[in-house]
Amino acid sequence: MMGANFTKQIQELKADDIEEKVKDYVLKEFIRSDNWKLENITKASAAAGALAGWAESQLAYADILTRVDPMKKEIAKLQEEGSSLEKQAQ
């Protein structure tokens, strides 16, 4: 049954699993376009509106994760260097 599988896939989707090129494409071509109006989508279909709002949120969060990831890596690197320096100092 496709509907149950689709629902399960939606429920299990994690924003950090969205490939960057897919995220960028969907944001550019759909969500950030002048034609994307959540209110209009919701007026046409409450279910489609809810799904569109969810997709918007997931992609916005994925976009934030893309920007934050280099900072997380830098923090981890600095923490590792700090631990190494502490061991040397002792």
N, C-alpha and C positions, 0 to 999 in steps of 0.2 A: 504494500500500500504506500504510494508515494507521499501522501499527506502526512502520515505519521513519521516517515523518514525525514521529510522536510522540517517538521516541527522539532524533531530530535536534533537535527543538524543545527538549527537556529539556537536551540537551548544550550548546545555544547560549544558554540562558537566562542572563541576567546579573541579579544581585540589584538593581542600580540601575535596571533597566528595568521593575521591577514598580511599577505605579501605586500611589500611597499609599493610595487608597481601597480598592483590591483587597487590598493587604497588610493594612490594618487590619481589613477584613472577615474575611479568612481567619484571621488571628490570633485575633480575638475569637470568631468563630462556631465555629471548629474547634479550632485548636491549643491555645488557652488554656481551652477548655471542659473540664468535668469528665469528659466522655465520651472525650476524646482520650488514649489510653494506647498509647504506641508498642509496649510489650511485647505488648499484646493484638493489635495490628495485625500484628506480626511473627509471633505464634503462628498467626494465621489464614492468613497468606501471607508467606513470606520476601521475595518480590518487592515486595509492597505495603508491608511493613515498611521495606525499604530505601528505597523511594520516599517514604514518609512521613517517614523520618528526614532524607532529603535536602531535602524540602519545608520541614520544620521549620528546618533549618539555613539555607536560602536566605532564608526569611522573617525569621528572627532577624537575619541579616546585613543584610537590607534595612531592618529597623527601626533598626539601629545607624546605617546610612548616613543615614537620615532625620534622626536626632538630631545627627549630626556635620556634615551639610551646612551649616547656618548658621554653625558655627564655622569651617569651611574658607573660606567666603565672607568672614567677618570677618578671618581671617588674610591672605587675598589683598588685601583692602582696606587693611589696616594695612601690608602690605609695599609696596603701591603708594604709600601716603602717605609711608612711610619713604624710598623711592627719590626721590620728589619733593622731600622736605625735604633729602636729601643733595645733590641737584642745586642746590637753592637756596643751600645753605651753601657750595658750591664757587664 
